Amino acid sequence: MNNLSPLHLRAVQTLSAAFRHISGTLASSVVQNDANALLYAFKSFAAAMLAYYIALSIGLERPSWAIITVYIVSQTSVGASLSRSLYRLAGTLIGAGATVLIVPTFVNMPIFCSVMLTGWITFCLYLSLLERTPRAYAFVLAGYTASLIGFPAVFDPGAIFHTAVTRVLEIMIGIFCAGVIHRYVLPRRLSGLFNSTLSQTLRAARKLLADSLAGAPDEAADSLRLAQSLQFLQGINHHIPYDFALSVPVRHARKALHDRLARLLIVSGELRDRLLMLEAMPSEVKTLLDEVQQWLALTDDHARKLASEALVKRSEQVTAWLDSRALTFDEALLANFARHVTEAIVLLQHCDRFTDAIYHAKPASMPAQETRVKGYVFHRDNLTAARTALGAFAIILSGCLIWIYSAWPDGGTAVSILGVCCTLFGSFDTPAPHIVKYIVGSFWGVLLSLLYSFAVLPGVNDFAVLVAVLAPAYLLAGSLQARPPTTFMAMGITLTLPILCELGAHYSGDIAVAINTAIALFAATGFAVVGMSVLQTVQADTAIRRLLNLCQRDIRRSVQGAFRLDETHWTNLMIDRTALLLPRLQQSQHASEQTLQHMLHTVRIGLCAIRLRRCCRQVGRETAKEINAILSLLIPRANTRALRPRIASLIEFHIGTGHAPSRHLVDRLLDLYCALGEPKRGQADGE
């Protein structure tokens, strides 16, 4: 190992001082007392240096791309890193293939070539916005890669195939090294995080049900937190097959568990509303509620499972007794309430069963009547995705025209970075703040790159010494990248350093090239901030209104019979839309409680419309006609004053008939009656 000269030692000291300044102004004290972030930083740096060494050994011309790939695909857990790596590889291959087809074909028409590349990039962005699972990363990379390879090659198309092949090789090396290091060196499993989060979610579900049965004030925020927990579990759930910790059959249990928890969220609201309406309650029902509360309070899993069987039978007996004597509206409502209590107990019983299957990695026993499960259903908005993609198209194409007509030598680099910004940050409602963080990180990355390139690296001619001098910058940046608040800022450092430092087989520092590249970087990111602020920003209030309007649209279609959704599919879709509300409500002028209440009641009304539409096939013509008339009053917005008395009249007409379809219809009408807004105790309809 060669020793550094005194000049280079002084440069290293200056570099250390710069690191102290960065950690003081940018990172504050985030590096301290965070073992996970530091472990991630060390593992990512080890993978990056391994990838760099392999790329150098086989003579790749831009080995720095292997380093960049490591930091792009690395995640804090094994499963997330491996899945992200596979998606990046797939996206890179597709993007490189598209670039090889587009650029040589339109080589003599730079503007049209730019239009085709921009169209491909924004089409990939559109698909990534519709695919809200981690698989969207493959579409992002298909556009990202085309931008990085294609635009710089517009005026040099002859080397496009060679560039694409070498870039894919460099990326494959980075993916391989990141996967090996994160998989085998002190791996952090996702299964532990999934199981702990699942345990917390089940406790929250039991508490929500206990509060509902106790008649506690309606806290929509509690329901929303449960919806967000389900969304978070789904985010982990997608990576678990890559974690090698849970067996494949458990996937069915995870989906079935989500179905039960989503339904439980709705049932809790049903129970809470009926308690507000019930005037009197028989002693049998009060005793049942006390037993349910005691069961929910049990902390021992085994004792709770043993008690659940007896409690289900007890609840079914009470429900059958109430159902047999239901001759008035209030008695039917009480029987309906008991039926929902039974359903809630059974749902939690199933949740315990599926949880046990997940914890022990074994197939779950399903109820005999159940043949399939839905699992998480993602909200997809084609219009919003198209709007974002068209905005990105206008931004990138504008950059291309400025580059082509100004004949800027580094314009291709700038436009390629612009395309990367539009694809990476296009999924955010307000992308500008995140790009600004990236710009801040890039600023520090440029300063560090210049310091490395012209003060430190000229005296380094040994790989081990190179690793030692790069370690402080990358360990600091890696620890910042592991923390969500500073992820994008850290990426500005980790992605800028390898490019500006020209980390290749030999030192090739060129101050003019470095400065021009830095100018292109800041020009592109600055243009992205302005362009995306104007064309791709979606205000929180607008997004909230859009979600609520889509829910109303789906209710309208269901009422009109335009389509028939499965109940579980509808519920799970609405749970996802509900979970999407919270981050927007925090930035909105909407009243959070009122908006959430409206959303949850919309879910219930939609379920009632679906079920009543199905009931029309089992009742007489006149009753079906009346049901259709009631459903038509739900459009465009339910008139509670006119609608609830009409529902109550139809309920009283069918009470006590002893006919199974009539009893079933009464239950569905009671659900709609309650969902449309319940008066306080002693308050008459329409007051």
N, C-alpha and C positions, 0 to 999 in steps of 0.2 A: 504494500500500500504506500503510495507516494504521500509525502507531507505537503501541506499547503504552505505557500510563501507567506512572509509577513503581511504583504499587501492583501492577500486573500484572507488571511486570518482577521485582519481589520474589517474586511468586507463581511465576514461571517459574524463578527461582533455587531456590526451595523445592522445586519439582518436580524440578529437576536433582539436588538433594541426595537426594530420595526415590529417583530412578533409581539413584544410586550405591549407596544402601543396599540396594535390591533386587538389584542385580547382585552385591553382596557377600554377601548372605545367601541368595538363592535361586539365582542363576545361577553363583555362584562366579566362575570365570574362563572359562566356556564360550564367551563371545563372542570371545575372543582366538584368533587363529590358526585360524580356521575360515571359509575363504572361501565355501564352499558355503552355510553357514548364513546368512552375511551377505548373500550374493547373493539367497537366497530371501527374506530379510527385506525387502530393498529392492524386489524385484519384487512381492511380495505387497502391500506398502504402496502402491506405484504403482498396482497394479490396484484396490486398495480406494478410493483417492482418485479414480481415474477413474470407478469405479462410483458413488461418492457424488456426484460432480459431475454425471453424466448423470441420476441419480435426482432431484437437485435441479432440474436444468434442465427436466425434463418435469413437475415438480410433484407427485411422489409424496409421500404423507403421512408415510411412515416410511422415509426413504432410508437410515437406519442398517442396515436389513436387507440392503442391497446390500453394505455393508462386512462384515457378519457372514458372508454367503455366500462372499465372496472367501476369508476365512480358513478356512472350513470345507472348501472344495473344493480349495484350493491344495495342491500336492504339490511335492516337490523336483525332479521330472522332468516333461517335457512329456507323455509318454504317460499317466502316472498322473493328472496334473491334468485332461487332457481326458476321460479315461474317468470319473473321479470327477464331473466337471461334468455329463456326460451322464446318469449314474445319478442324480445329485441332481435334475436337471431332471425326469426321468421320475418319480422318487419324489415330488417336490413336486406335480406335476400330479395324480398318483393320490391322494395324501394330501389335497390341497385338494378334489378332486372328492368323495372319500368324506365329508369334513367337511360340504360343502355339502348332501349328501344326508341325513346323520344329524341334524345339529343342528336344521334347520327341521322335520323330520318328528316329532321327539320334544320339541319346544319346551315343551310343557305338562307334561312329566314330567322334571324335572331329574335325578332319580336314575336313571331308565331311560336318559336321554340319556347320562349319565356311564357307565353300564354298556356302552352300545353303543360309545361312543368308546374306552373302555378295552379292550373286546373287539377292536376294529379294531387298536388299537396293539399289543396283545399277539399278535394273529394275524400282523401284519407282523414282529414280533420273531421269532416261531416260524419264518417263512419265511426270514428273514435268517440264522438259526442253521443251517438246513439247507443254504442256498446259501453254501458256504464260499469262493466266489470273490469278487472285488471287486464282482460284480453284487449281492451282498447289500446293498450300500450303498443301492441303489434301494428295497429293502424297509424298511431303517432309516429312510430319509427319508420314506417313505409314512406310517409311524407317527409319526415326529418331527414332521412338518408338521401332522398331525391334532391332535397334542397342543398345539402352539403356537397354532394357529388356533381349535381347537374349544372347549377348556375356558374360555378367557376369554369366549367368545361364548355360553356356556350361558344366561346371564341377559340377553343382548342379541342374540338370534338374527336380528333384522331386518337387521343390517349384515353378516351372515356372507358373503353372496355378494360384496359390495364388498371386504370384508377379504381374502377368498380371492384375488380377481382382482389386487388391488394387491400382495399378498404374492408371488404368482407373478411379477408383473412385476418387482418388486424383486429377487427371486432370479434371474430370467433375466438381468437387467443385471449382477449380480455374477458369474454364471457366464460371461457373454460377456467381461467385462473380464479375469477371471482367465485364461480360455483364450487371449485375444489376447496378454496380457503374457507369460505363461509359454511361449507358442508362438513368439513372434517376438523377444523381448528376451533375448539370451544364453541360448538354450534349452539345457537339459541333457538330452541324449538317454539313453534307457534302453538303447539298443542297445549302447552301450559297456559299461555295467554288465553287461548280459546276456552279452556276449562274454567279458569278463574273468572273470566267475563261471563260465561254461562251461569256459573254459580251466583254471581251478583245479580244477573238478570232475573233468575228464578226467585231470588229473595225479593227483588223489586216487584215482581208479578204477584207474589203472595201478599206483599204489603198493600199493593194497589187494590187487590180483591178484599182484603181485610178492611181497608178504609171505606170501600164502597158499601160493604155489608154493615159497617158501623154508622153509615149515614153521614160520613165526614163531608165537609164542603167540597164541591167539585173542583179538583185541581187538574186542569187540562195539562199543565206542565209535567205532572207525574206520568200521564199517559204518553206525552211526547217523548219523555226521557226513555220510556220503555220502547217506543218506536225507534228511537235512535240507537238503543242498545241492540235491537234486532238488525239494524243497518250495519252497525259496527261488527257484529258477529258474522254477517254475510261477507263483509270485507275480508275477515280472517278466513272464513270458510272456503273461499275460492283458492287460497294458497295451501290449504291443509294437505291436499293430495301430493304436493311436492315436499311435504315435511317428513315423509316416511315414518310417521309416528302413529297414525290412525289407519285402520284398514278400510278398504273400499266400501264394504257393506254399511259402514257407519254413515256414509253420505246420505243414505235414505233416512236414517234416524235424524240427522241434522235438519233435513228438509221438513220432515214430519213435525219435529219440535218447533220449527218456525211457524208452521201452520197453526199449531195449538196456541202458541203465545200470541200470535196475531189475533186469533179469534177471542182469546181471553181478554185482550185489551178492549174489544167491542163489548163483550159480555159484562165487563166491569161497569161500563157506562150504562148499560141496560139496567143493571141491578140498582145502581145509584139513583137513576131516574124514577124507578118504580117505588123505591122507599119514600121518595118525596110525595108520591101520589096516594100511597096506602093510608087510609084513615085508621084502621084497626087491624090487629094481627093476632090470630089465634095462638094459644099457648104452645101448640105443637110446632108452629113455625118459629116462635121465639126460641124454643128449646133447640130446634135444628140450627138456627143461626148461632146460638152459643156454642154448640158442638163444632160447627165449622170454624168459628173463631179460635177455639182451643186447638183444633187440628192445624190451622194455619200458623199458630204460634209455636208448634213443635219444632225444635231445632235438630232432633235426631232423625236422620233420613230413614232409618229402618223402622222406627216407631211410626213415622208419618205414613210410610207405605202400608204398614199393617193396618193402621186406623182408616185408611182411605177406602178399603173394600167395604167395611161395615158402614161407613158414612155414606157411601154411594147408595147402598141398599136402603138405609134409613131415609135419605132424601127422596128416593124414588117412591117409597111408601107414602111419605107426606104429600108428594106431588099427586099421586094417584088418588089419595083421599080428597084433596082439595079439588081435583078435576071432577070427581064424581058428584060433588055437591055444588058445582059452579052453576048458578041459575041467574045471577045478576052480573052487571058490568064489574063491580068491585070484586066479587068472588072470582070471576074469570081473570081479572088482573092479578089477584093473589095466586091463583094456580099458575099463571104465566110467570110470575116472579119465582115461585118454587121451582118451576121447570128450568129457569135460567140458573138458579142456585145449583141444581143437579148438574147442569152442563158445565158450570165453572169447576165443580169438584172433579168431574171426569176429565176435563182438560188438564188440570194440574196433575191428576193421577197419571195421565199419559205422558205429561212432561217429565215426571219423575222416572217413568219407565224408559223413555228415550234417552234421558240424561245418563241413566245407568248403562245403557248400551254404548253410549259415546265414551264414557269414562273407562269402560272395560273393553272397548274396541271389539264389540261383538254385534251380530245382526239383531235388530230390534223386532220384537213380536208386534204385529200390527193388528188392530181390531178386525174382526172377520168381515165386516161390511166395507172396509176400506181397501180399495184396489190401487190407488195412486195418490201421490202427494204433489204439491205444487212447489213448495219452497219459496224463496224470496222472488218477488216479481218487480222488475225495475221499471220505473216511469221513463218513457222515451218520448221526446218531443221533437218531431221532424221539423216543425216550423222554426223553432228556436235554433236547432242545429244548422238548418239551412241558412238562417240569418247570420249566424256566426261564421259559417264557411264563406258566404258571399262577402262579408266584411274582410275576412282574411285575403280573399281573392283580390279585392280592390287595393288593399294595403301592399301586398307583395307585387302585384302588377305595376302599381305606381312606382315602387322602388326600382323595378326592372326598367321602366321607361326613363326614369332619371339617370340610371346607370348607363343605358345604351346611348341616349342622346347627349349625355355629358362626356362620354368616352372616358369615364373614370377608371383608371387601371385596376384599382382595388374594389370596384363596384360589384364584381361577382362575389367576392368574399362578403361584402356588406349585405347583399341581397340574400345570400345563403343563410346568414345569421338572422336576417329578418324573417325568413321562412321558418327557421327553428323557433323563434319567439312566438310566431303565430300558432304553431302546432303544439308547443309545450304549454303555453299559457292560455290557449283558446278555450279550455274547459272552465275557466273561472268566470263568474259573473262580472267581476271587476278586475281584469288582468293587470292594469297599470301598476298598482302597488307592489305586486309580486315581481314585475319586471324591474321596478325601481330597486328592489332588494338585490336582484341579480346584477344591476348596474353598479350598485355599491360594492358588491363582492368583486365584480370585474375590475373596478377601479383599484382595489387593493391587489388583485391578481396581476394587473399590469405593472404596478409599482414593484411587486415582488419579482415579477418576470424580468424586468429591466435590471434589478439588482442582481439577480442570479446570472442573467445572460452576460453582463459586462463587468461584473465584479467577482463572482464566485466561480462560475463554470469554466472560464478560460484556464484556470489552474488545476482543473480536475481531469485526470486521465485514467482513473481507476473506477470500476463500477461500484466497489464497496464504498469509496469515498463519496461518489455521487449519491448513493443511497443515504449516507449519513447527512449530507448537506440538504437533501430534499426532505428528509424526515420532519424537521420542525414545521415547515409550511404545510405539508400534507396531513400531519397528525392534528394540527390545530384546525385545519379546514375540515378534516374528516369528522372530528368531534362536533363541529358546528353543524355539519350536514346531517348528523344523527338526530338533531333536535328540530322539530317542525318549525318553530319561529325563525330559525336561521338557515333552513335548508337551501333556499334559493340564493341567499347571499354566499353560502359556502360553495355552491355549484359555480358561482362566478369566479371563485378562486381556483377550484380544482379543474375546471375546464379551460381556463385561460392560461394557466402556468405551462402545461405541456406544449401548447401551440406557439406561444410567444417565445418560449425558451428554445424552440427548435431542437427538442430532445431527439437526436438521431444518433447514428453510429459515430459521427464526429462532430466536434463543436463547429457551429456555423453561424455564430452570432452576427447579425447585421442590424445596426441601429435604425437604418432607414426602413427596412422591411418591418421591424418590430413596431416602429411608430406608425407606419401606414396601416398595419393590421389593427393596431389599437384604435386608430381613427375610424377605420371601417367598423370595428366592433361598437364603439360608442355612437357612431352615426346611425347604425342599424337599430340598436336597442332604443335610442332616443326617438327615432322615427316610429318604432313599434309602440312606444308609450303613447305618443300623440295619436297615431292611427287607431290603435285598439281602444283608446279612451273615447274616440269619436264614433267608431263603427262597431265595436264589439262589446261595449260595456252595457250591462243590463242592470237597471236600478232595482233595488230590493223590492220596492213596492210593486213594480211592474212584474217581477217574477212571481210574487205572491198572488197578484190578481190573475196571472196566467194559470197558476196551479189550481186556484179555486174555480176559475172558469172552465178548465178542463174537467174538473169533477162534475160540475153542473152539466156540461155537455154529455158526459158519459151517462148521467142519470137520465137526461132527456132521451138519449138514444135507447136506453134500456126500457123506459116507459113506452116509447113509440114502437118497441119491438124491432128496432133496426138491427140489433145484434143481441145475442144472449151470452152473457158472461157466466162462467162458473163462479159460485159464491166465494170460494177460497181464493180464486184468482183476483176477483174484485177487491176482497179484503186486503190481500197482500199488496196489491198495487196501491191502494189508498194508504196503507201503512208506510210505504216508501215515499209517497207524496207528502204525507204528514211529517216524516223525518226530514224531508228537504226544506220544511218551513223554518225550523229553528234558526239556522245560521242567517237566514234572510230576515227573520223577525227581529233579530238583534240589531240589524242595521236599518230597520224600517220605522215609519211613523205609525204603522198599524198598532192597534191595541192587541198585545200578544194573546191574552186570555180569550178575548172575543173571537179572534181569528182562529185559534185552536179549537174553541168550542164549535165554531161554525164548521170547521173541517171534519171533526169527529161526528157531528150530527149529519153532515153530508154523507159520510161513509154509511151510517146506519140507514139513512133514507134510500141510498142506492141499493143496499141489501134488501130492504123491504120491497122496493120496486121489482127486483129480480125474482123474489120469492112469490109475490102476489101475481106477477105475470105467469108464473108456473101454476099457481092455484087455479087460474082461469080455466085450465083444461079439466079440472076435477069437480067443478061445481056446475050448477044449472046455468042456462042461457041468461036469465034475468040477473042473477048474481054476478056472472061474468061481465055483463054490461055495466052494472053498477061499479064493479072493481075498475074497469077501464075508465069510467067517468071520474072516479077518485084519482086514479093515476094521472089522468090528463090535467088535473088541477095542480099537479106538482110542477107543471111547466108554465112559464119559465121559472116561477118561484112560488113555493107553496103559500097559499092564503090560509093561515092557521084558523082564523075566525070562521071561515066558511067550511073548511075541510074537516076539522076535528069533530064537530057535531055530526057530520055526515058519516064519518067512520064509526063513531060511537053508536049511531042508529043501526048501522049494518051489523055491528058486533052484537047488539042486543037482540036483533032479529034471529041470529044463528046460535045464540047461547041455549044450551039445554036440549038441543035436537037429538043428541046421542049419536049423530052421524059423524064418522071419523073425518071425512073431508071438511065438514063444517067446523069441527073442533080445531082442525089444522088451520082453517081459514081464520078463525077467531084469534088464534095465536099470532098469525101474520099481521092481522089488522091491529092488534094491540101493540105489536112492535112498531108499526108505522105511527100509530096514535102517540106513543111515547116519544118517538124520534122527532116528531114535529114541534116539540116544545111543550114542557109540562108546567102547568100552573103550580103555585105553592099550595100547601095543604089548606083546604077551606076556600080556595079561589075557584070561581066558576069558570067554565069555558067561555072564552071570548071576552073576559073582563080586561 
